[in-house]
């Protein structure tokens, strides 16, 4: 995945650094070239001054006040200096015989004296026996010092200037991308079910198409969500109503043919199948309502869990009586914030699950009380229980540990999802005295 920030920095910082390097090179040339010309001009001036001391009397060439040569060559300079006065035939009249002899060419050039590199300048003076060569040479110490000083100054300025430019570019890119960061923060702060359109006020013109496209996507998602809600409502009506009517018809048919054993047996099987279809349809709808995508749409309101459990348990009294199961409950006020319909599904599934798997003559006890950690809801049964190694699987969808049971494997998955939506934790342990199972749901404080 590429980064816009890195791409901008690459296309801004690298060219700036290249141009900065080229500018520094040009600055170096502009600073060093005049300095070098000034040094060469100083050599020429020293040679010309020394040439004015050359006298031609009666055909003889002599040096007037040769002691002035040291002063003219600059004894205070860190460079070692040499001079020479030489006739056209090569005879040295004054100075150092090791001074190289030049024949034509540039008046200032590089040379070596006693193996040491120097810069030398020569001028010609007319004499009786031809031209007299006057030369002055200096080592390159001072030139190197000046060049080093120029380089140090330029490098320091180049580093400071480059860092300042990079910092400015980094700040500018970050400031330019700040609207993207704000947009990302606003999206991250949204819940999974928040599909309200983004407000484009204050957004840069470049981000307007992105915001508009995102809002159009949110509108399509909202339309799809509304269609799903309508579909669930239609399914609830289209499934429950015919199935309830079918049950009434079957019960009427069973009552009419009570004396016919074969017909009664078939009607009983049809009634069991009808009941199973009603239960599975209700569970599928409950499972969809408790899906993770509905987290933001859950309306949590203050309620008393004990009152809700008391209402729910009453619907199972007849079912427990048919199986000769002792259904008891211990309810104490347990305030919490939750969705009444979803919590009713959670209670119904746990109680129904306990009644289904508890054999005749067993017991099922429902507890509800407030604790220091929140509201606690428990269902204990004296059924066969669940082995510890299988307990993690029972909360998965369509998992049935007993292949002979009539359940669909959705009840405990619904319990888990509803508990997750309410920030609650579900635990499965052994029942009282190590018999049966105990399901506990601990809700956070209201």
C-alpha positions as CSV (number, residue, x, y, z in Angstrom):
1,X,0.0,0.0,0.0
2,X,1.5,3.3,-1.1
3,X,1.5,6.5,1.0
4,X,0.4,9.8,-0.3
5,X,2.6,11.5,2.3
6,X,5.7,9.5,1.2
7,X,5.0,10.2,-2.5
8,X,4.7,13.9,-1.9
9,X,7.8,14.0,0.2
10,X,9.7,12.0,-2.5
11,X,8.7,14.3,-5.3
12,X,9.3,17.4,-3.3
13,X,12.3,16.7,-1.0
14,X,14.5,14.9,-3.6
15,X,14.3,17.6,-6.3
16,X,14.9,20.3,-3.7
17,X,18.0,18.5,-2.4
18,X,19.3,18.1,-5.9
19,X,18.7,21.7,-6.8
20,X,20.2,22.7,-3.5
21,X,23.3,20.7,-4.2
22,X,23.7,22.2,-7.7
23,X,23.2,25.7,-6.2
24,X,25.9,24.9,-3.6
25,X,28.3,23.8,-6.3
26,X,27.6,27.0,-8.3
27,X,28.1,29.1,-5.1
28,X,31.4,27.3,-4.4
29,X,32.6,28.1,-7.9
30,X,31.5,31.7,-7.6
31,X,33.3,32.1,-4.3
32,X,36.5,30.1,-5.1
33,X,37.1,31.4,-8.6
34,X,37.4,35.1,-7.6
35,X,39.6,34.1,-4.6
36,X,41.9,32.2,-6.9
37,X,42.1,35.0,-9.4
38,X,42.9,37.4,-6.5
39,X,45.8,35.1,-5.4
40,X,47.1,35.0,-9.0
41,X,46.8,38.7,-9.3
42,X,48.7,39.2,-6.1
43,X,51.5,37.0,-7.5
44,X,51.6,39.1,-10.7
45,X,51.6,42.3,-8.7
46,X,54.5,41.0,-6.6
47,X,56.4,40.0,-9.8
48,X,55.7,43.4,-11.4
49,X,56.8,45.3,-8.3
50,X,60.0,43.2,-8.2
51,X,60.5,43.9,-12.0
52,X,60.6,47.7,-11.3
53,X,63.7,47.1,-9.2
54,X,65.6,45.7,-12.2
55,X,68.1,48.3,-13.7
56,X,70.0,48.2,-17.0
57,X,73.2,50.4,-16.7
58,X,75.8,50.4,-19.5
59,X,74.5,47.1,-20.8
60,X,74.7,45.5,-17.4
61,X,71.6,44.2,-15.5
62,X,71.4,44.6,-11.8
63,X,68.8,44.5,-9.0
64,X,68.1,47.7,-7.2
65,X,67.6,47.1,-3.4
66,X,67.2,43.3,-3.5
67,X,66.4,43.4,0.2
68,X,63.0,44.8,-0.8
69,X,62.2,41.4,-2.5
70,X,61.3,39.8,0.9
71,X,58.9,42.6,1.7
72,X,57.4,42.5,-1.8
73,X,56.8,38.7,-1.5
74,X,55.0,39.1,1.8
75,X,57.0,37.6,4.7
76,X,53.9,37.6,6.9
77,X,52.1,35.1,4.7
78,X,51.9,31.4,5.7
79,X,53.2,30.5,2.3
80,X,56.9,29.9,1.5
81,X,58.0,32.2,-1.3
82,X,60.7,32.2,-4.0
83,X,61.8,34.7,-6.6
84,X,64.3,34.7,-9.4
85,X,65.8,37.2,-11.9
86,X,67.1,35.4,-14.9
87,X,68.6,36.7,-18.2
88,X,67.4,35.4,-21.5
89,X,70.4,32.9,-21.7
90,X,69.3,31.3,-18.4
91,X,71.9,32.9,-16.2
92,X,70.4,33.6,-12.7
93,X,71.1,37.2,-11.6
94,X,69.4,36.9,-8.3
95,X,67.1,34.6,-6.4
96,X,66.7,30.8,-6.3
97,X,68.3,28.8,-9.1
98,X,65.8,26.1,-8.5
99,X,63.0,28.4,-9.8
100,X,61.6,26.7,-12.9
101,X,62.1,28.4,-16.2
102,X,59.0,29.0,-18.3
103,X,59.0,29.6,-22.1
104,X,55.9,31.3,-23.2
105,X,52.4,30.4,-22.1
106,X,50.3,31.8,-19.3
107,X,52.0,34.4,-17.0
108,X,50.6,32.4,-13.9
109,X,50.8,28.7,-13.7
110,X,51.3,25.7,-11.5
111,X,54.8,24.4,-10.9
112,X,57.1,22.6,-8.4
113,X,60.1,23.9,-6.6
114,X,62.2,21.4,-4.6
115,X,59.4,18.9,-5.0
116,X,56.7,21.1,-3.5
117,X,53.7,22.3,-5.5
118,X,53.7,26.1,-6.0
119,X,51.9,28.7,-8.0
120,X,54.3,30.9,-10.0
121,X,54.0,34.2,-11.9
122,X,56.5,35.7,-14.3
123,X,57.0,39.0,-16.1
124,X,59.6,40.0,-18.7
125,X,61.8,43.1,-18.6
126,X,63.8,44.4,-21.6
127,X,67.6,44.2,-21.2
128,X,70.7,44.8,-23.2
129,X,71.1,41.2,-24.1
130,X,67.5,40.4,-24.5
131,X,64.6,40.0,-22.1
132,X,65.1,39.5,-18.4
133,X,62.6,37.1,-16.7
134,X,61.4,38.1,-13.2
135,X,59.5,35.3,-11.4
136,X,57.7,35.0,-8.1
137,X,56.3,31.7,-6.6
138,X,54.4,30.8,-3.5
139,X,53.2,27.5,-2.0
140,X,49.5,26.7,-1.9
141,X,49.0,26.7,1.9
142,X,47.0,29.9,2.0
143,X,44.9,29.0,-1.0
144,X,44.0,25.7,0.6
145,X,43.1,27.4,3.9
146,X,40.8,29.8,2.1
147,X,39.3,27.0,0.0
148,X,38.7,24.9,3.2
149,X,37.1,27.9,4.9
150,X,34.8,28.4,1.9
151,X,33.9,24.7,1.8
152,X,33.2,24.5,5.6
153,X,31.0,27.6,5.4
154,X,29.1,26.3,2.4
155,X,28.6,22.8,3.9
156,X,27.3,24.3,7.1
157,X,25.0,26.6,5.3
158,X,23.9,23.8,2.9
159,X,23.1,21.4,5.8
160,X,21.1,24.1,7.7
161,X,19.4,25.2,4.6
162,X,18.5,21.7,3.6
163,X,17.2,20.8,7.0
164,X,15.1,23.9,7.0
165,X,13.7,23.1,3.6
166,X,13.0,19.5,4.5
167,X,11.2,20.6,7.7
168,X,9.2,23.2,5.8
169,X,8.2,20.6,3.2
170,X,7.3,18.1,5.9
171,X,5.2,20.6,7.7
172,X,3.5,21.8,4.5
173,X,2.7,18.2,3.4
174,X,1.4,17.4,6.9
175,X,-0.7,20.5,6.9
176,X,-2.0,19.8,3.4
177,X,-3.0,16.2,4.4
178,X,-4.6,17.3,7.7
179,X,-8.1,17.3,6.2
180,X,-7.6,13.7,5.3
181,X,-6.5,12.9,8.8
182,X,-9.6,14.7,10.2
183,X,-11.8,12.8,7.8
184,X,-10.2,9.5,8.9
185,X,-10.7,10.4,12.6
186,X,-14.3,11.2,12.0
187,X,-14.8,7.8,10.3
188,X,-12.9,5.9,13.0
189,X,-15.1,7.5,15.7
190,X,-18.2,6.2,14.1
191,X,-19.9,3.0,15.3
192,X,-20.5,0.1,13.0
193,X,-24.1,1.0,12.5
194,X,-23.7,4.8,12.1
195,X,-24.7,5.4,8.5
196,X,-25.4,9.1,8.8
197,X,-24.0,11.1,5.9
198,X,-20.7,13.0,6.3
199,X,-20.9,16.8,6.6
200,X,-18.7,18.3,3.9
201,X,-18.6,21.8,5.6
202,X,-14.9,22.9,5.8
203,X,-13.7,20.1,3.6
204,X,-11.2,21.1,0.8
205,X,-12.4,21.2,-2.7
206,X,-10.3,18.1,-3.6
207,X,-12.0,16.0,-0.9
208,X,-15.6,16.9,-2.0
209,X,-15.9,14.1,-4.6
210,X,-14.7,11.6,-2.0
211,X,-17.2,12.8,0.6
212,X,-20.0,12.8,-2.0
213,X,-19.1,9.3,-3.1
214,X,-19.0,8.1,0.5
215,X,-22.3,9.7,1.3
216,X,-23.9,8.0,-1.8
217,X,-22.5,4.7,-0.5
218,X,-24.0,5.3,2.9
219,X,-27.4,6.1,1.4
220,X,-27.3,2.8,-0.5
221,X,-26.3,1.0,2.8
222,X,-29.2,2.7,4.6
223,X,-31.6,1.7,1.9
224,X,-30.3,-1.9,2.1
225,X,-30.7,-1.9,5.9
226,X,-34.3,-0.6,5.6
227,X,-35.0,-3.3,3.1
228,X,-33.7,-5.9,5.5
229,X,-35.8,-4.6,8.3
230,X,-38.9,-4.7,6.1
231,X,-37.9,-8.3,5.0
232,X,-37.7,-9.4,8.7
233,X,-41.1,-7.9,9.4
234,X,-42.6,-9.6,6.4
235,X,-41.0,-12.9,7.3
236,X,-42.2,-12.7,10.9
237,X,-45.7,-12.2,9.7
238,X,-45.6,-14.6,6.8
239,X,-44.1,-17.4,8.8
240,X,-45.7,-17.1,12.2
241,X,-49.3,-16.5,11.1
242,X,-49.6,-19.5,8.8
243,X,-47.7,-21.8,11.2
244,X,-50.0,-20.7,14.1
245,X,-53.0,-21.3,11.9
246,X,-51.7,-24.7,10.9
247,X,-51.2,-25.6,14.6
248,X,-54.8,-24.8,15.4
249,X,-56.0,-26.9,12.5
250,X,-53.9,-29.8,13.6
251,X,-55.1,-29.5,17.1
252,X,-58.7,-29.5,15.8
253,X,-58.0,-32.5,13.6
254,X,-56.5,-34.4,16.6
255,X,-59.5,-33.6,18.7
256,X,-61.9,-34.9,16.0
257,X,-60.0,-38.1,15.5
258,X,-59.0,-38.8,19.1
259,X,-60.4,-42.3,18.9
260,X,-58.4,-43.2,15.8
261,X,-54.9,-44.2,17.0
262,X,-53.2,-44.0,13.6
263,X,-54.6,-40.5,12.9
264,X,-53.8,-39.3,16.4
265,X,-50.2,-40.5,16.0
266,X,-49.8,-38.7,12.6
267,X,-51.3,-35.5,14.1
268,X,-49.0,-35.7,17.0
269,X,-46.0,-35.9,14.7
270,X,-47.3,-33.0,12.6
271,X,-47.8,-30.9,15.7
272,X,-44.2,-31.7,16.9
273,X,-42.9,-30.7,13.4
274,X,-45.0,-27.6,13.4
275,X,-43.7,-26.6,16.9
276,X,-40.2,-27.2,15.7
277,X,-40.7,-25.0,12.7
278,X,-42.2,-22.2,14.8
279,X,-39.3,-22.4,17.2
280,X,-36.6,-22.4,14.5
281,X,-38.2,-19.5,12.7
282,X,-38.3,-17.5,15.9
283,X,-34.7,-18.4,16.6
284,X,-33.5,-17.4,13.1
285,X,-35.2,-14.0,13.5
286,X,-33.8,-13.6,17.0
287,X,-30.3,-14.5,15.7
288,X,-30.5,-11.9,13.0
289,X,-31.7,-9.2,15.5
290,X,-28.7,-10.0,17.7
291,X,-26.1,-9.8,14.8
292,X,-23.0,-7.7,15.3
293,X,-24.0,-5.3,12.6
294,X,-27.0,-4.2,14.7
295,X,-24.8,-3.1,17.7
296,X,-25.2,0.6,17.1
297,X,-29.0,0.3,16.6
298,X,-29.7,-1.4,19.9
299,X,-31.6,1.0,22.1
300,X,-30.4,0.3,25.7
301,X,-32.9,1.5,28.3
302,X,-33.0,1.2,32.1
303,X,-35.0,-1.8,33.2
304,X,-35.3,-4.4,36.0
305,X,-34.0,-7.8,34.9
306,X,-35.9,-9.5,37.7
307,X,-39.3,-8.2,36.4
308,X,-38.5,-9.3,32.8
309,X,-37.4,-12.8,33.9
310,X,-40.5,-13.2,36.0
311,X,-42.7,-12.5,33.0
312,X,-40.6,-14.8,30.7
313,X,-40.6,-17.8,33.1
314,X,-44.4,-17.8,33.4
315,X,-44.6,-18.9,29.7
316,X,-42.6,-22.1,30.6
317,X,-44.6,-23.3,33.5
318,X,-46.9,-25.4,31.4
319,X,-44.0,-26.8,29.4
320,X,-42.2,-27.8,32.7
321,X,-45.4,-29.3,34.1
322,X,-45.8,-31.6,31.0
323,X,-42.3,-33.0,31.6
324,X,-42.8,-33.2,35.4
325,X,-39.9,-30.8,35.9
326,X,-39.7,-28.6,39.0
327,X,-39.3,-25.1,37.6
328,X,-38.3,-22.6,40.4
329,X,-36.9,-19.2,40.5
330,X,-35.2,-16.8,42.9
331,X,-35.5,-13.3,41.7
332,X,-34.2,-10.1,43.3
333,X,-34.2,-6.6,41.9
334,X,-31.4,-6.3,39.2
335,X,-31.3,-3.0,37.5
336,X,-29.4,-2.7,34.2
337,X,-29.5,-1.0,30.8
338,X,-30.6,-3.2,28.0
339,X,-33.0,-3.9,25.1
340,X,-36.1,-5.6,26.5
341,X,-36.9,-7.7,23.4
342,X,-33.4,-9.0,23.1
343,X,-33.1,-9.8,26.8
344,X,-36.4,-11.7,26.6
345,X,-34.9,-13.8,23.7
346,X,-31.8,-14.5,25.9
347,X,-34.0,-15.6,28.9
348,X,-36.3,-17.7,26.7
349,X,-33.4,-19.5,25.0
350,X,-31.6,-20.3,28.3
351,X,-34.7,-21.5,30.1
352,X,-36.0,-23.5,27.1
353,X,-32.6,-25.1,26.6
354,X,-32.6,-26.2,30.3
355,X,-36.1,-27.6,30.1
356,X,-35.4,-29.5,26.9
357,X,-32.3,-31.3,28.2
358,X,-33.5,-32.0,31.7
359,X,-35.2,-35.4,32.1
360,X,-38.6,-35.9,33.6
361,X,-38.5,-35.5,37.4
362,X,-35.6,-33.1,37.3
363,X,-35.3,-29.5,38.4
364,X,-34.6,-26.1,36.7
365,X,-33.9,-23.1,38.8
366,X,-33.7,-19.5,37.5
367,X,-31.7,-16.9,39.5
368,X,-31.5,-13.2,39.1
369,X,-29.8,-10.8,41.5
370,X,-27.6,-7.7,41.7
371,X,-24.0,-8.1,42.6
372,X,-21.1,-5.7,43.1
373,X,-20.0,-6.3,39.4
374,X,-23.5,-5.8,37.9
375,X,-26.7,-7.8,37.3
376,X,-26.3,-11.6,37.4
377,X,-28.7,-14.0,35.6
378,X,-28.3,-17.8,36.1
379,X,-30.1,-20.9,34.9
380,X,-29.3,-24.2,36.7
381,X,-30.6,-27.6,35.7
382,X,-30.2,-31.2,36.8
383,X,-29.8,-32.5,33.2
384,X,-26.9,-34.5,31.8
385,X,-24.6,-31.5,31.8
386,X,-21.8,-30.7,29.2
387,X,-18.3,-32.1,29.3
388,X,-15.6,-29.3,29.9
389,X,-13.9,-30.0,26.6
390,X,-17.2,-29.4,24.7
391,X,-18.3,-26.3,26.4
392,X,-16.6,-23.9,24.0
393,X,-18.4,-25.4,21.1
394,X,-22.0,-25.0,22.4
395,X,-22.0,-21.3,21.7
396,X,-21.3,-21.8,18.0
397,X,-24.1,-21.7,15.5
398,X,-25.8,-25.0,14.4
399,X,-23.7,-27.1,16.8
400,X,-25.7,-29.8,18.6
401,X,-23.8,-32.1,21.0
402,X,-26.7,-34.5,21.2
403,X,-27.7,-35.7,17.7
404,X,-31.0,-37.0,19.1
405,X,-32.2,-33.6,20.3
406,X,-34.8,-31.6,18.5
407,X,-32.9,-28.3,18.7
408,X,-31.4,-26.4,15.8
409,X,-28.1,-25.4,17.5
410,X,-29.0,-21.7,17.5
411,X,-30.2,-21.0,21.0
412,X,-26.9,-20.6,22.8
413,X,-25.4,-18.7,19.8
414,X,-28.3,-16.2,20.2
415,X,-27.5,-16.0,23.9
416,X,-23.8,-15.2,23.1
417,X,-24.6,-12.5,20.5
418,X,-27.2,-10.8,22.8
419,X,-24.8,-10.8,25.7
420,X,-22.0,-9.3,23.5
421,X,-24.3,-6.5,22.4
422,X,-25.0,-5.7,26.1
423,X,-21.3,-5.9,27.1
424,X,-22.1,-9.0,29.2
425,X,-20.1,-12.2,29.7
426,X,-21.5,-15.7,29.5
427,X,-20.1,-18.6,31.5
428,X,-20.9,-22.3,31.5
429,X,-20.1,-24.4,34.6
430,X,-21.3,-27.5,36.4
431,X,-24.7,-27.4,38.1
432,X,-25.3,-27.7,41.9
433,X,-23.4,-30.6,43.5
434,X,-21.6,-31.2,40.2
435,X,-24.8,-32.3,38.4
436,X,-26.3,-30.7,35.4
437,X,-25.2,-27.4,34.0
438,X,-25.2,-23.8,35.1
439,X,-25.3,-20.9,32.6
440,X,-24.4,-17.5,34.0
441,X,-24.7,-14.1,32.3
442,X,-23.1,-11.2,34.1
443,X,-24.3,-7.7,32.9
444,X,-22.3,-4.6,33.6
445,X,-23.6,-2.1,36.1
446,X,-26.4,0.1,34.9
